[in-house]
Amino acid sequence: MNFTLSPSVQTVPVIGFFVFFTVKHLLADYMLQTAAMVAGKEATRGWLFPLSIHAAIHAGGTLLLTIATAPALWWLAPVDFLVHATIDRIKAVIGRRGGWRPKDYRFWWLHGADQALHHLTHFAFILVLTGALVLR
């Protein structure tokens, strides 16, 4: 697969997509994520279902956006599901192995890295949605 970067991208769609993904992330990661999802996805057993529900909420937001703006890019939703779930699971495993809790500074470093990776994922989606990044 080849990637081509286009130098002529309109800024208004970039801003609109950025705002959408920021709001989607706020809703899915904080307002719609239940305590059961948080605890469940970080468990040693039974983590797949709560993690899948959480990642599906993220993917659902991405699917709504792509259907409304670029239906041919619907496949970004399952990519969002897989990437979000992978990032969250890796964070859970690292945090559990380290025994880090909110009182530990490493917990917050890990949380920050998790959030940065999600935002970088959204940035890549924005590049694809705006045509700045063309996949061939």
N, C-alpha and C positions, 0 to 999 in steps of 0.2 A: 504494500500500500504506500502510495506517495502522498506527501503533504505539500500543498502550495499555499504560500501566504500572499494575500492580495493587499496591495498598499492603499487601495481606494475604498475605504469603508466609511459609511455614514455614522456620525457620532450619536445621533438621536436614537437609533435602534440599540446601539451598545448601551446607552444610558438606561433605556427602557428595560432591556433584558437584565442588566445589572440590578436594577431596582426589584424586578420580579424575583430573580433568584435570591436576593437578600431577604425579601419578605417570605418567600417559600421556605428558605432555610430557618428563619426565625420561627415560623409557624410549626414546621415539621420537627425541628430539633428541640424546641423549647415548649411551645404552647400545646402541641398535639401529642407529644411524647409523654406517656404516663409513667408513673413510678414503677409499675410492673414491667414496662418495656425496658426501662433503664436497668433495673435489677436483673431482669431475665436475660437480656442480651449480654450481660457481663458474667453470667453464671457459668459454672463448669459443665453443667448438664442442662438440657432443655433450653438452650440459648437460641436455637435456630428459629423457632416460631416468633418470639418477641422481636428478634433482630429483623426477620423477614417482614413483619408488620410495619416496623419503623422504616425500613428501606422502601417498602411499597408506598408509604405516604410520600416520601421524597420523590419516588418515580412517578407517582400520580400527578404531582405538581408539574413535573417536567413534561409529562404526557399532555396535560391540559395546555401548556404553553406551546408545545410543538404543533398540536392539532390546530390551535388558533392562529399560529403564525407561519408555520412551515410543515405541513402534514407529512411531507416526504422524509422528514427528520424524526419521525416517531420513534425510531430505534434509539434515540438518545435516552428515552425513558428506561428501557432495560439496562442500558449502560449505566445510568444513574443508580439504578437498583444495585447492580453488582459492585460498582465502585464504592458506593456509600456503605454497603454492608461489609465489604472487605476492610475499609478504613476503620469502621467502628469495631469490628471483631478483633483486628490487630491491636487497636487501642485497649480493648478489654483484656486481652491476653497479657499485654505488656504491663498494664496497670495492676492486674491481679498478681502476676509473678513478682512485681516490685513491691506489692503490698501497699501501694500508695493510696492515700485518702486525701480529701480536700485540705487537711491541715499540712500536708507535705508539699513543698514547692515543686517536686517532680510531677505530682498529680497535675498541677496547673501547666507545666511545660508540655506534658502529654496532651492535655485538653487543648492547649493552644495549637499544637502540631496537628491534632485531629481537625480542628476548625479551619486551619490554614489549608490543609489538603482538600477539604470540602469546597472551600472558596476557589482554590485553583482548578478543581474539577468544573465548577460553574463557569469559571473564566474560559476554560477550553470549550465548553458548550456554547458560550456567547460567541467565541470566534467562529465556530461552525455555523451557528444560527445567522450570523451577520454576513457570512460569506468571506470573512477575513481568513479563515482556514478552510481550504478545500481539500477534501479527501478523495484521492483518485486511485 
